[in-house]
């Protein structure tokens, strides 16, 4: 019980420290009236202003740790994180952002360049190229697979529509899933799914 409490305390402390750091950085950006650069046009750059947003992925199963995503007024997103345990020596780990169908939205492995220490990691931080949280319709927080039109509303074997929808990512094992949740931070070990956590705003 004490060990579990200590782990939770450390995790919440990491969350607090990380959020304070990215929030402080964000306030500096706003006060400095950061000039946004757009790959499309100078006109878009002058008018592009995004909401400063913080989102987290908290891992507390196979691995224990957190990744915090911070979006500034220009839509640029920085990832900051630390893992306490769960990694094994001699294995290759990839860090991906996926949608709720498991499709890769962004592979951030090389950008994060995570350094492993024992079964955890050192703190890491990196700007994610071309990634925004909710600045436009490509934002990862908007990556929720829409519910398709129901093909057979009279199917009595279907779960209640109040809690489930027909899954557009359905496999042969399951046709229905609970409500869509959105994008996730997905960790792969040697090419196989290892751990994942929802990306949610705070």
N, C-alpha and C positions, 0 to 999 in steps of 0.2 A: 504494500500500500504506500509506504514511504517512497520507495523507488519510483512508483508510478506518479506520485505527486511531484517529486523532484523533476522528472522528465517533462511533465506538463508545465511546471514553473519555468524551466529553462526554455521551453518552446514559446510560451507567451512572452518571456523576456526578449527572445530573439525577434518576435513579431513587433514588440513595442519599440525596440532599438531601431529596427529596419524602417518602420513607418516614420519615426521621428527624423531619421536621416533623409529619406526621400521627400518628406514634407518640407523640411528645412531647405533642401536643394531646390524644390519647386518654388518656394517663396522668394529665393534669390533670383530665380529665372524671371518671375513675374516683375519684381522690382527693377530688374535690369532691362525690362521691356525687350526681351530676346527677339531678334530678327529671325523670322522663319524662312528657310530656304526650301523651295519647291522644285522637284525634278521636272515639273510640267511647264510652269510659266511664272515669270515674276509677278504677274497680276494675282495669280492664285496664292503666291507666297505672302503678298501684302494683306490679303483678306483671310487667310487661313488661321483661325483661332480655335483651339480645342479646349475642352474642359479638362482641367487637371484632375486626373483620376488615379486612384490606387487600388490595385487588386492583388489578391494573394492566392497561392496554392499551398495548403497546409497538408503535409504528409505525416500520418501517424499510424501506418500499418507496416508494410514490408520495410520501408525506410522511414526515418524520423527527421523532419526538417521543414523548411519553408522557403518558398520563392515569392518575392514581392515584385510586382510589376508597377512601374510609375510612368504615367503619360503626362508630358508637359504641354504647354499651350500650343506648341507647334505640331503636336501629335506624335512626337518622338517618344519611344518607349524604352525604358531602362529596366533591366532585371537585376535584382539583388537577392542573394540567398545564402543559405548555410544548412548543411545536413549534419545531424549528430551521429547517426548510425544507419546501418542497413546495407552498406556496400561491401563487396567481397574483393579481395585482391586477385589479380590475374584475369579479371573480366572487363569487357568493354561496355561502357554505358553511354547511351545517347539520350539527350534531353530535347523533347519535341513539344510543340503545341499542336494539339489535334482538335478537330471538331467532335460533336457528339456521335459521329459515325466512325470515329477513329481515323479519319483522313487527316494527313499531315498538312497543317497550315504553315508551320515554320519549324525548321530544324535549327535549334540554337546551340547545338553541341560545340561547334568551333568557336562561336562568339563567347560563350560562357567560360570555355577553357577550364573546366572544373579540376581543381587539384585535390586528390584524395589523401586523407590522413587517417591511418588505421581503417576503421569501417565507416568513417564520416568524411567530411570535406573541410577545406579551408573556406572562409567567406569569399564569395565571388560577386562580381558586378560587371555588367556589359550592356552597351546600347544595342538594341535589336534592330537590325537594318530592315526597313520597310514594314515594321509592325506598329500598329496603333491599337488602342483598347476600344475606344468608342467614338473616334473622331469622324469616321464615315462608315459607310455600309460594309467595308472590308474589315472593320475592327473585330478583334477576336472575341470581344464580349457580345458581339452580334452574331456569332457563329452558332446559331441554333437551327437545327434542321426542322423545317416547318412540317406540321401535321398534314398529310395528304388527304384529299377528299375520301370519305368513307365509301368503299365499294359495295358494302352490304350491311346496311344499318340494322337489318333484321336478324343478323347472325346471333343466335342466343348463346353460343359458346364463347363469344368475345367478352373480355373483361369489361367492367363498367367504364364507360367513356369519361366518367367524371375523374378517374384517376389514371387511365391508360390511353394511349393512342396507337394506331396502327403504325408500326415502325418502318420508315423508309430505308433503314439500314438493316432490316430484319434478316436473320440467318435461318437455316433450317431448324434451329433449336427453339427459336422464339419469334413469334410474329408481332407481339405486343411488348411495349416497354412503358415504364412510368413516364410522367411528363418530361419533356426535353429539358436538359440541364445546361447545355452549352459547352464551351471549349474547356479543355483540360490540359494540364501539364502532364506529359506522359514520359516516363522513364523506361527505356529499353535496356535489357541486359543481353549482350551477345546476340542482338537481333530479335529477341523475344520480349514481349510485354512483361514488365517487371513491377511497376507501381504507377499509379496515376492519381491525380487530385484535381478537383474542380477549380477553375479560375473564377473567383467571386470578388465583387467589389466590397470595400469596407468603408 
